[in-house]
């Protein structure tokens, strides 16, 4: 079985963190997870609460050298689809749409474990997850822009007030009051 990213390299047996058997490329350090092995392993895992990742979360991840290179499934030779996870720099996991095999570039499996996303990788490829990820990225950009325009202290006051109004039974009255103050 050849590496999806470096066709000159053969994959070797390895066991990833979490006791997941996989195939490892010694050159690019990526890992191929066979679909049937992942499914069997997944059935033995505790389900995790999958939530989008804040873009400003810093876990020291650096994309692998061959991360941007398109990959072909080492089993059925279909193209590997990419699912955005949402870190900055961009973090993607790849999966074969035909057979369901999973490719993790160097250190990506460890990142998935760190983020608690490793037990349901197929969900990361759903429209629901991708929508949640885009929504989280929008909220993160909006928050950064608010801090940039108002400064850290005032922006934090706005965020705190928004949370209080959001959780108050008559919070919409407070929002309406503020809107009237600024549109008059």
Secondary structure as UniProt FT lines:
FT   TURN            7..8
FT   STRAND          10..16
FT   TURN            17..19
FT   STRAND          20..25
FT   TURN            26..28
FT   STRAND          31..33
FT   HELIX           35..43
FT   TURN            55..56
FT   TURN            65..68
FT   TURN            74..76
FT   STRAND          79..84
FT   STRAND          92..96
FT   TURN            97..99
FT   STRAND          102..104
FT   TURN            106..107
FT   HELIX           108..115
FT   HELIX           118..125
FT   HELIX           127..150
FT   HELIX           152..167
FT   TURN            169..170
FT   HELIX           171..183
//
